[in-house]
């Protein structure tokens, strides 16, 4: 740990299937089977538009993840077998500054020396939220990072802080893709938005750096690939290379 930094909490990133079995057994009740038996995944034929189906698909995935029902997950391959959980950390830094890294990720906040006055401290909480708001995912926009929740305890600050993270996609290296799609960092005071653009300090490959100014007690940051001039039937996915992690 860096000088002047106190680590308060480190969360567990995911549960194994055996652990989920124990958790499910402990939480079972007589009415659970009736509930889960009615929880069916949506099909495209049920909806008039692709956007309606996509919204229903995302809502069902969120509900399925929250249920921890292994039978349901086994019948709906692709909905998430490993059940990832939100990752978070809380650290306190003094005037010496330092860096706070989210466990098991390439996400960190760099706090310069002199960020707070001598004798003061800054408590920083970071949490990676796995389910982004629907407004950040469409045919023209796709999240390429978790939604990052940042909380600060001290607003009497003298410097901004720098957020650095690796994202899960890059724009394809051709003239059409580069002209249509760009990587944009967004910020909001609430998880559900609305989100406003942030100026990127640096974007190199899959690594971005953002200087966070006008700090607030609670901020939400997300990185997206977006292109406003993409025309149907193409989507933003046609112009990016996105890495997807699959748990087996």
N, C-alpha and C positions, 0 to 999 in steps of 0.2 A: 504494500500500500504506500502511496505517496505521503510525504511528510505533511503533517497537519490534517490528515483525513481519518475519520472514524467510520467504520463500516457497521451499520445497524442491522441490515437484513438482506439476505440473499435468498431468492425463491427457487423452487424446483421448476425446471423447464417443462417436463412432461412426465406422465405416468406410464408405466408399462402395462401390458394387458393383464398380467397377473395381479398387479396392484389395483387396477380398475375392477377386476373381479371381486376383490375383497371389499372395495368401496361400494360396489353395486349390491353385494350380499348384505352389507350393513344397512343400506338405505332401502332395501326392498320392503314393500308393504302390500297388503292384500289387493289394493286397487291398482298397483303399478302395471300389472299385465294387461288390464283393460285399456289403460291409457296408451301403452306402447303399441298394442295391437292395432290401434287406430291411427298411428303416426306413419303415414305412407309418403314416400317421396313423390314429388310432382312429375308429370310427364308433359312433353311439349304439346301433345294433342289436346290438353286441357285448356290451353290458352290461345288467345287470338293473335298475340304478338310475341316476338322473341323477348322484348323488354319485360313483359308481364311474367313470362316463364322464368327469366333470370332473377327477378325480384323474389318470386316464390321459391326458387331453388336456393337462393342465399338465405332466406328466412328459415327454410327447412334445415339447411346445414347448420345454422346457428342453434336451432332447437335440438337437433340430433346431437350436437357436440355437448350441449348442456345436460343431456339426459344420462350419459354414461351407460347406455343400454347396449351390451355387447351383441345380443341377438339382433337388434335393429341394425347395428353397424355391420354385422356379418352379412345381412341380407341386402345391404345397400353399399356395395363396394365403391370406393371413391369418395365417400362422405367423411372419411377421416378415421382410420383404424387406431392411431396412436393417441388421439385425444390430447393435443398440445394445450398447455395452460399458459396464462399470461406470465411474463417474466418481469420482475421488478427488483429494484435496489434502492436503499436509502443511505446516504452518506452525509457527514458533516465536515466542512472544511473551514479552516481559519484564514487569516490574511495571507498565508503563504501560498494559497491556491492549490492546484493539483488537477487530477483527472478522475472522472467517475465513469467506469465502464459497466454497461449492462451485462450481467452474467451470460456466458455462452453466446455472445453476439459480437458483431463488429460495430457496435454503437457506443460512442463515448462523448462526454461533455468535458471540454477543457476550460478550466477556470484560471485566469491569469493571476499572478501575484498582485496583491493590492486590490482585489475585487471588492473586499470589504475592509473596513477600518481595523487597525490593530486592536485586538481585544474582542472584536465581533466575530461571529461565525455565520456560515451559510449552509443550511441543510438542503440538500438536493435529493429529490425523489424522482426516479425514472421508472416508467412502466411501458412495456410493449403490448399494445392492444391488438388482438388478432383479427377482429371483425371490423373492418373500416366502414364508415357510413356509405350508404348507397350512392350518394352524390359523387363520390370519388371513383366510381367504377361504372363505365358505360362503353359504348362503341368507340368513343373518342378519348377516353381517359382510363388509365389503369394504375392502381397503386403498385409501387415497386419497393415499398418498405412497409413495416408495421406503422400504425398510428402510434406515435410516441407521446405519452403523457409526461410532462415535466412540471414538477411542483417545487417552488422555492419558498423558504421561510423568511428571508430577509430582503426587503425591497430597498434598503439603504445601501445601494451598490455604487461602485465607482467605475466599473468597466462592464462591457458586454461579456458574454460567454460564447464559446464556439462549439457547435455540434458537428460531429464527424460520424458518418455511417457508410457502410457498404449497402448498396441497393441490389435488388434481384434481377435487374434488367439493364440492357444497354440499347440505344437506338442503333439500328443496322447501319453499317458503314457504306451507304450509297447515297447519291445525291437526292433521290426522291424521298427516302426516309428522313434524311437530315433536314430537308426543306419542309416536311409536313409535321414532324413530331419532335418534341423537345422534352427534356427532363426539367421538372419544376418542383421546387419545394413550397409547401403550403403551410399556413399557420391559422389557428383558430383559438378562441377562448373557451369553446365547448367542443366535445367530441363529435357531435352531430353537425357542427358547422354553423354558419357558413365559413369556408376557408378562403383566405386571401394569399396571393403570391408573396414569397420571400425572395430576396435577391441571393443567388448562390455566390458564395465567396470563391468556390472552386468546384469543378466537376471534372474528374479525370477517370475515364473508364467506368468502373462500378463504384467509385468512391466519391462522395460529395461532402463539402464543408459549408456550413452556414453560420454566419455570425448573428447571434440572437441579441437584438437590442430592444429597448422599450420593454424590459422584462416585466412579467406579470406573475402573481402567485401561482397561477395554473395556466399552462399552455399546451396545445396539441399541435404536433408537427407531423406532416406526412410528405412523402416524395412520390410524385406521379410522373408517368409518361403520358403526354397528351398532345393532341393535334386538332385544332378547331376546324381545319379545312378538309378533313378526311371525308370522302364521299362513299355512300353505300354502293356496292356490298362490302367494301373494305372496312376494317376496324383498326384500332391502334395496334392490335396484336400482329397485324401484317407487317408492321414497320419496326418491331422491337425483337430483341433476343432475350427472352425471359427464362430465368432459371427456376425450376420448381423442385422442391425437396419432397420426396415420397418416403414415408416410414414403412418399413417392411417388418 
